[in-house]
Amino acid sequence: MTTAQPQFDAVVVGAGFSGLYMLHRLRDTLGMSAVVFEAGDDVGGTWYWNRYPGARCDSESYFYSFSDRLSEDLLQEWTWSERFAAQPEILRYLSHVADRYDLRRDIRFGTRVVAAEYGDGDGTWTVTTDAGDRVTATYLITAVGCLSTTNLPEFPGRESFRGESFHTGLWPHDGVDFTGKRVAVIGTGATAVQVVPEIAEQAEHLYVLQRTANYDIAGGNRPMDDEDGRRIKENYTEIWATTRETGFGFPYHTQNRSALSVSDAERRQIFTEAWETGGFRLGTTFNDLLLDEKANETAAEFLRERIRERVTDPAVAELLSPRDHPFFTKRPPLENGYYDTFNRENVTLVDVRTVPISEITPTGVRTADAEYEVDAIVYATGFDAMTGTLFTLGIRGRDGRDLRDKWADGPRSYLGVATHGFPNLFMITGPQSPSVLSNMPVSIEQHVDWITDCLRDQRAHGLDTIEALPDAEDDWVDHHDEVTAATLLPRANSWWVGANIPGKPRSLYPYVGGVGTYRLICDAVANRDYDGFARGTGGAATSGGFTGVARATFADVLAAAAAP
């Protein structure tokens, strides 16, 4: 029996940062044939869909971009207009990248993958789309992002509402005018922190329905001037080198000191300087904020003080002050005017933790003690993060096993990039990799570059099959869980642990060991002939093995990273 050759070397799903860079590396670096399937009508990924008012990145724009790994010329040519770029500018940037590298010709837009099945007989993936495409490929690479599948809570009566309803993650491309309308925003996470001040400027009245208060950090956004651009472009080599070795993928290190090792006055001064600088620097002021409850509380109370200073009504300020989880155990939103919004006469904060939402009515939102009549409801309720979109792809591995079934009790991966039983499947920023606990483009590039090097090595050795071994996967999951348990992160009911989705297995979905440490681990695996993977040809992954690189190398790398 003759086995047909794959139509493509690789199929990539998604055309955001991950998919664009992966396509470029497959096609222009490796000379492989590839096709990208993208559900949207253009490139951009999360920045294509999230067009709500105020949408912007929370990493500074000059390092929320492709690095010199893609092009030094692009870095020098592109100039960002704001410190934290807004959605339209990021989308223009990604469109520019797609044009510059002629990527659109290999992307099929408006096309969703509905099934991806591994063939045990021939070792290829068959990918089916809602547009009727049915293609085969040796490798399947998911570039679907971590925050792609929206979470719309099943409130009773939701479909009965006669006004307009919107989810921030699926915002109308032509915008929404809330002038003179009564609006309810459900949710107070990162998206709400951006959209609430914008809607408040238009609406006749805005009700903000809050279940959980967040530690919102000063954003400090401002226009970028010529001096900013000159300084950044002169130092890009150092900037990118630093992002690759730090814990969160930022071009600055977490300070190697305890929050409890300095006086109250000195600590307050350190926090104040970080607050005034803006961005996530507050989280890097001390090295034990995520490890020690007393250290964490010093930062938490500092932030509650800032809220009390900004919000004039003490009762509202208290509602906005988190007391049920440590600082940074949820991704802290960056705010630019959010707290000031609650000083407006046309804004009401509604506590739906004490009095939960009971139903959506034809005219508004009802709680146990009141009904809020509105013309529009905005659901700022987030996403089924990390695994939600992967499950929509209908991925089936060896023996037809569904990825959803394998991960029924929570994700199990090797390095967050592969999973046993699913040969030749690579997940860019998959669960149990740093992903959302980092500056995403840095983690994206690391994964794409690692996958590229792996495929180059496969070809050099005449191989076309690679699969994570179960022992290596077990060791990685154990290591991931051990690192998680050493932190305060499990203390919060956050989307980081899947708590926002009813029935979702509770687990820390991203890896908290640090971007730099994770890179060293991945490099060590590759340098040991991809230890922890079986490799072969024609679907038979039999060569290679597992010599304990997971357990030994993880420990060695972590010890080296912790050394002074």
C-alpha positions in Angstrom: 0.0 0.0 0.0 1.4 3.4 -1.0 1.0 6.2 1.5 0.4 9.6 0.0 2.8 12.4 0.8 1.5 15.1 3.1 0.1 18.1 1.3 2.0 20.4 3.7 5.0 20.0 6.0 3.1 21.9 8.6 -0.3 23.3 9.4 -0.4 26.3 11.8 -3.6 27.3 13.5 -3.9 31.1 14.3 -2.4 34.2 12.7 -1.5 36.4 15.7 2.0 37.0 17.0 2.6 33.2 17.3 1.2 32.2 13.9 2.9 34.9 11.9 6.4 34.2 13.4 5.9 30.4 13.1 4.9 30.8 9.4 8.0 33.0 8.8 10.3 30.5 10.4 8.8 27.4 8.7 8.8 29.0 5.3 11.7 31.3 5.1 14.1 29.7 7.6 13.4 26.0 7.1 12.1 26.1 3.5 9.0 24.0 4.6 5.6 24.2 3.0 3.0 25.5 5.4 -0.5 26.8 5.6 -2.1 28.9 8.4 -5.8 28.7 9.2 -7.2 31.8 10.9 -10.8 32.3 12.1 -10.6 36.1 11.7 -10.7 38.0 8.4 -7.2 39.3 8.9 -4.1 38.9 11.0 -3.8 40.0 14.6 -5.1 37.2 16.8 -6.3 38.7 20.1 -5.8 42.2 18.7 -8.1 41.5 15.8 -11.0 40.5 18.1 -10.5 42.7 21.2 -11.5 46.2 19.8 -13.4 47.5 22.9 -12.8 51.1 23.8 -9.5 51.5 25.8 -8.0 48.2 24.7 -4.2 48.3 25.0 -1.3 46.1 26.0 -0.1 45.9 29.5 3.6 45.3 28.5 5.4 48.3 27.3 5.1 48.6 23.5 8.8 48.7 22.8 9.2 45.1 24.1 5.7 44.0 23.2 6.9 43.3 19.7 9.1 41.0 17.7 12.7 41.1 18.7 16.0 41.1 16.7 15.3 37.4 16.2 12.9 38.5 13.4 14.6 41.6 12.2 16.9 44.3 13.5 15.8 46.5 10.6 12.2 46.3 11.7 13.1 47.4 15.2 14.8 50.4 13.9 12.1 51.3 11.4 9.0 51.0 13.6 8.3 53.7 16.1 5.6 53.3 18.8 3.5 56.3 19.6 2.6 55.4 23.2 4.3 53.7 26.1 1.6 51.1 26.2 0.3 50.7 22.7 -3.5 50.7 22.0 -5.2 48.0 20.0 -5.3 49.8 16.7 -1.6 50.5 16.7 -0.7 46.9 17.6 -3.0 45.7 14.8 -1.3 48.0 12.4 2.1 46.7 13.5 1.1 43.0 12.9 -0.4 43.9 9.6 2.8 45.6 8.6 4.8 42.5 9.6 2.5 40.3 7.5 3.0 42.6 4.5 6.7 43.0 5.0 7.3 39.2 5.0 4.5 38.4 2.4 2.8 36.1 4.9 -0.8 36.5 3.9 -0.4 34.3 0.8 -0.1 31.3 3.0 -2.9 32.2 5.4 -6.5 31.2 4.9 -8.7 33.8 6.6 -12.2 33.3 7.9 -11.5 29.6 8.4 -11.9 27.7 11.6 -10.3 24.3 12.3 -13.0 21.9 13.4 -11.0 18.7 13.5 -7.4 17.6 13.6 -6.8 13.9 13.5 -3.5 12.0 13.7 -3.2 9.0 11.4 -1.6 6.0 13.1 -1.1 4.4 9.8 0.8 7.1 8.0 2.0 9.4 10.8 0.3 12.5 9.4 -2.3 15.0 10.6 -5.5 15.5 8.7 -7.0 18.9 9.4 -10.6 19.8 8.6 -12.0 23.3 8.6 -15.5 24.8 8.6 -14.8 26.1 5.1 -14.5 22.5 3.8 -10.7 22.3 3.7 -9.2 18.9 4.3 -5.5 18.9 4.3 -2.7 16.7 5.6 0.6 17.6 7.1 3.4 16.1 9.0 3.3 18.6 11.8 0.4 20.4 13.5 1.3 23.6 15.4 -1.2 25.4 17.5 -0.8 29.2 17.6 -4.2 30.0 19.0 -3.2 32.2 21.9 -4.0 31.8 25.6 -7.0 34.1 25.7 -9.1 33.3 22.6 -12.3 31.5 23.6 -14.6 34.0 25.4 -16.3 33.1 28.6 -20.0 34.2 28.7 -21.6 33.1 32.0 -24.9 31.3 31.8 -26.9 33.8 33.8 -30.6 32.8 33.8 -32.6 34.8 31.3 -29.5 36.1 29.5 -31.2 35.6 26.1 -34.3 37.5 27.2 -32.5 40.9 27.3 -34.0 43.2 24.8 -31.2 45.7 24.7 -27.7 45.4 23.2 -25.2 42.9 24.6 -21.5 42.8 23.9 -18.5 40.7 25.0 -15.3 42.7 25.1 -13.5 39.8 23.4 -15.9 39.9 20.4 -16.3 43.7 20.0 -18.0 45.0 16.8 -15.5 46.3 14.4 -17.4 49.5 13.7 -17.5 50.4 17.4 -20.4 51.1 19.8 -21.9 54.5 20.8 -23.1 54.5 24.4 -24.0 58.2 24.4 -27.1 58.8 26.5 -27.5 55.1 27.4 -27.7 53.3 30.7 -25.0 50.6 30.6 -24.1 47.6 32.9 -20.5 46.3 32.8 -20.2 42.8 34.3 -16.7 42.1 35.5 -13.8 44.1 36.9 -10.8 42.4 35.5 -8.1 43.7 33.2 -10.6 44.3 30.3 -13.1 46.2 32.5 -10.3 48.3 34.0 -9.7 49.6 30.4 -13.3 49.8 29.1 -15.0 51.3 32.2 -13.4 54.8 32.0 -14.2 55.0 28.3 -17.9 54.0 28.6 -18.3 56.3 31.6 -17.4 59.3 29.4 -20.4 58.5 27.1 -23.1 56.8 29.1 -25.9 58.5 30.9 -25.3 56.1 33.7 -22.9 53.2 34.2 -23.3 50.3 36.6 -20.1 48.4 37.3 -21.0 44.9 38.7 -18.0 43.7 40.7 -17.6 40.2 42.2 -13.9 40.4 43.0 -11.8 43.5 43.5 -8.4 43.6 41.9 -5.1 45.1 42.7 -4.9 47.6 39.9 -1.5 49.1 39.3 -0.8 52.6 37.9 -0.3 52.3 34.1 1.6 55.4 33.6 0.8 55.5 29.9 2.0 58.5 27.9 3.0 59.5 24.4 6.5 58.3 23.3 8.7 61.2 22.2 11.8 61.3 19.9 14.2 60.9 22.8 12.3 57.7 23.9 12.7 56.3 20.5 16.3 57.1 20.1 17.2 55.7 23.5 15.3 52.5 23.0 16.7 51.8 19.5 20.2 52.4 20.6 19.8 49.8 23.3 17.7 47.1 21.7 20.4 44.4 21.8 20.7 44.7 25.5 17.0 45.1 26.0 16.2 41.8 24.2 19.0 40.0 25.9 17.6 41.0 29.3 14.0 40.0 28.4 15.2 36.5 27.6 16.8 35.9 31.0 14.4 37.6 33.5 11.5 35.9 35.3 8.7 37.7 33.5 10.3 38.5 30.1 10.7 42.2 30.9 13.9 44.1 30.3 14.4 44.6 34.0 15.2 42.1 36.8 13.3 41.4 40.0 15.4 42.9 42.8 17.2 40.3 44.9 15.9 41.4 48.3 13.1 40.6 50.7 10.3 43.1 51.4 10.9 42.3 55.0 14.6 43.1 54.9 14.2 46.9 54.8 12.6 49.4 57.0 9.0 50.5 56.6 10.1 53.9 55.3 12.6 52.4 52.8 10.1 49.8 51.6 7.4 52.5 51.1 9.9 54.6 49.1 10.7 51.7 46.9 7.0 51.0 46.3 6.3 54.6 45.6 9.1 54.9 43.0 7.8 51.8 41.2 4.2 53.1 41.4 5.2 56.4 39.9 7.2 54.6 37.1 4.1 52.6 36.2 3.6 49.2 34.7 4.5 45.9 36.3 7.7 47.3 38.1 5.9 47.1 41.4 5.9 43.3 41.2 9.7 43.3 40.7 10.6 45.4 43.7 11.3 42.4 46.0 11.9 38.7 45.3 9.5 37.3 47.9 6.2 39.0 47.1 4.9 35.7 45.5 6.5 33.5 48.1 5.9 35.0 51.6 2.4 36.1 52.8 3.8 38.8 55.1 6.0 40.2 52.4 3.1 40.2 50.0 0.8 42.0 52.4 3.2 45.0 52.5 2.6 45.5 48.8 -1.1 44.7 49.1 -1.7 47.4 51.8 0.4 49.9 49.8 -2.0 49.4 46.9 -5.1 49.7 49.1 -3.7 53.0 50.3 -3.5 54.2 46.8 -7.2 53.3 46.2 -8.3 55.2 49.3 -6.4 58.2 48.1 -8.1 58.1 44.7 -11.7 57.2 45.5 -13.5 59.9 47.5 -16.3 57.7 48.9 -14.8 55.5 51.7 -17.4 52.8 51.3 -16.7 52.6 47.5 -13.0 52.6 48.1 -13.3 49.7 50.5 -15.3 47.7 48.0 -12.6 48.3 45.4 -9.9 47.2 47.9 -9.0 43.5 47.6 -8.8 41.5 50.8 -9.5 37.9 49.7 -6.3 37.1 47.8 -2.6 38.1 47.8 -1.2 40.7 45.4 -0.2 39.3 42.0 -2.0 36.0 42.5 -4.3 37.4 39.8 -2.8 39.3 36.8 -2.9 42.9 38.1 -4.6 45.2 35.6 -2.8 48.4 34.7 -5.2 51.3 35.2 -5.2 54.7 33.6 -8.1 56.6 35.3 -10.1 53.5 36.4 -10.3 54.4 40.1 -11.1 58.1 39.3 -14.1 56.9 37.4 -15.9 56.0 40.6 -15.9 59.6 41.7 -18.2 60.4 38.8 -21.9 61.0 39.6 -23.0 58.8 36.6 -21.1 55.7 37.8 -22.3 53.2 40.4 -20.3 50.3 41.8 -22.5 47.3 42.5 -21.2 44.6 44.9 -22.4 41.3 43.4 -20.3 39.1 45.7 -22.5 40.0 48.7 -25.7 40.1 46.6 -25.0 38.0 43.4 -26.6 38.4 40.0 -29.8 36.3 40.1 -30.8 36.7 36.4 -30.8 38.9 33.3 -34.2 40.3 32.7 -35.6 41.8 29.4 -34.8 45.2 30.8 -31.6 44.7 32.7 -29.8 42.9 35.5 -31.4 41.7 38.7 -29.7 40.9 41.9 -31.4 39.5 45.1 -32.2 43.0 46.3 -32.4 45.3 43.2 -32.9 45.5 39.4 -30.7 47.7 37.3 -32.6 48.7 34.2 -30.1 49.3 31.3 -30.0 49.8 27.6 -26.8 47.7 27.1 -24.9 45.0 28.9 -21.1 44.6 28.4 -19.7 41.3 29.5 -16.1 41.8 30.6 -16.1 38.2 31.8 -12.8 37.0 30.3 -11.9 33.8 28.6 -11.7 30.0 28.9 -7.9 30.5 29.1 -5.1 28.2 28.0 -7.1 25.1 27.1 -10.4 26.4 25.9 -9.4 27.1 22.3 -7.3 24.0 22.0 -10.4 21.9 22.9 -12.4 23.5 20.1 -10.0 22.3 17.5 -11.1 18.6 17.8 -7.6 17.3 18.3 -7.3 13.5 18.3 -4.0 11.7 18.7 -2.9 8.1 18.6 -5.8 5.6 18.6 -8.2 8.5 18.1 -7.8 9.8 21.7 -9.3 13.3 22.2 -7.1 15.8 23.8 -10.0 16.9 25.9 -10.3 13.4 27.3 -6.6 13.2 28.0 -6.7 16.5 29.9 -10.0 15.8 31.7 -8.3 16.2 35.1 -6.1 19.0 33.9 -3.4 19.5 31.3 -0.4 17.2 31.2 2.4 18.3 28.9 6.1 18.1 28.5 7.6 21.6 28.7 4.1 23.0 27.8 5.0 22.4 24.1 4.1 18.8 23.6 1.9 16.0 25.1 2.3 12.2 25.1 0.0 10.4 22.7 -0.1 13.3 20.2 3.0 12.9 17.9 4.2 15.9 15.9 1.8 18.3 17.8 3.5 21.4 19.0 1.7 24.0 21.2 3.0 27.5 21.2 2.7 28.9 24.7 0.7 25.9 25.8 -0.4 25.1 29.3 2.5 24.5 31.8 4.8 26.9 29.9 5.4 30.6 31.1 2.8 32.0 28.6 0.5 34.4 30.5 2.9 34.8 33.4 5.2 36.6 31.0 5.6 39.2 28.4 3.9 37.2 25.7 6.0 38.0 22.6 9.2 36.9 24.4 7.7 33.5 25.3 6.2 33.2 21.8 9.6 33.7 20.2 11.2 31.2 22.5 8.7 28.5 21.7 8.8 29.2 17.9 12.6 29.2 17.8 12.8 26.0 19.9 10.2 24.3 17.5 12.2 25.6 14.5 15.4 24.1 15.8 13.7 20.9 16.6 12.3 20.5 13.1 15.7 21.4 11.6 17.2 18.6 13.7 14.5 16.2 12.7 15.3 16.9 9.0 19.0 16.7 9.5 18.6 13.2 11.0 16.1 12.0 8.4 13.3 11.9 11.0 9.7 12.9 10.7 8.1 11.8 14.0 8.6 13.1 17.5 6.5 12.4 20.6 6.9 13.3 24.3 7.6 10.3 26.5 5.2 9.6 29.4 8.0 9.6 32.0 9.3 12.9 30.8 5.7 14.3 30.9 5.2 13.0 34.4 8.4 14.6 35.6 7.5 18.0 34.0 4.1 18.0 35.6 5.6 17.1 39.0 8.1 19.8 38.6 5.5 22.3 37.5 3.3 21.5 40.5 6.3 21.7 42.9 7.2 25.1 41.7 3.6 26.2 41.9 3.2 24.9 45.5 6.1 27.1 46.6 4.2 30.3 45.7 1.1 32.0 46.8 -0.6 31.7 43.3 -2.9 28.8 44.3 -4.5 31.1 46.9 -6.6 33.0 44.4 -9.6 32.0 42.5 -8.2 33.3 39.2 -8.4 32.3 35.6 -4.8 31.4 36.0 -6.1 28.3 37.9 -9.2 27.9 35.8 -11.6 29.1 38.6 -13.6 31.3 36.2 -15.0 28.3 34.3 -17.5 26.0 36.1 -16.2 22.5 36.2 -12.7 23.3 34.9 -10.0 21.3 36.7 -8.2 23.5 39.2 -4.5 23.8 38.4 -2.1 26.6 37.8 -2.1 26.6 34.0 1.0 28.6 33.3 4.5 27.8 34.5 5.8 30.1 37.3 9.4 29.0 37.3 10.4 32.0 35.2 11.0 32.8 31.5 14.8 32.7 31.8 14.9 29.5 33.8 12.4 27.8 31.4 14.5 28.8 28.4 17.5 27.1 30.0 15.5 23.9 30.7 14.3 23.8 27.1 17.8 24.4 25.8 19.1 21.6 28.0 16.5 19.2 26.6 17.4 20.0 23.1 21.2 19.9 23.7 20.7 16.3 25.1 19.3 15.1 21.7 15.7 16.1 22.7 15.8 14.0 25.8 12.3 13.0 26.9 11.1 12.6 23.3 10.9 9.5 21.2 11.8 10.1 17.6 11.4 8.1 14.4 9.9 8.0 10.9 6.5 7.3 9.4 4.7 7.6 12.7 6.9 5.2 14.6 8.5 7.2 17.4 10.9 4.6 18.8 14.4 6.1 18.9 15.7 8.4 21.6 14.7 8.0 25.2 14.6 9.5 28.6 17.7 9.7 30.8 16.1 11.8 33.6 16.9 15.2 32.1 13.6 16.4 33.4 14.3 15.8 37.1 18.0 16.4 37.0 18.1 19.3 34.7 15.2 21.1 36.2 16.9 21.0 39.6 20.3 22.0 38.2 18.8 25.0 36.3 16.7 26.2 39.2 19.7 26.0 41.6 21.9 27.9 39.2 19.2 30.5 38.7 18.8 31.0 42.5 22.5 31.4 43.1 23.7 35.0 43.9 
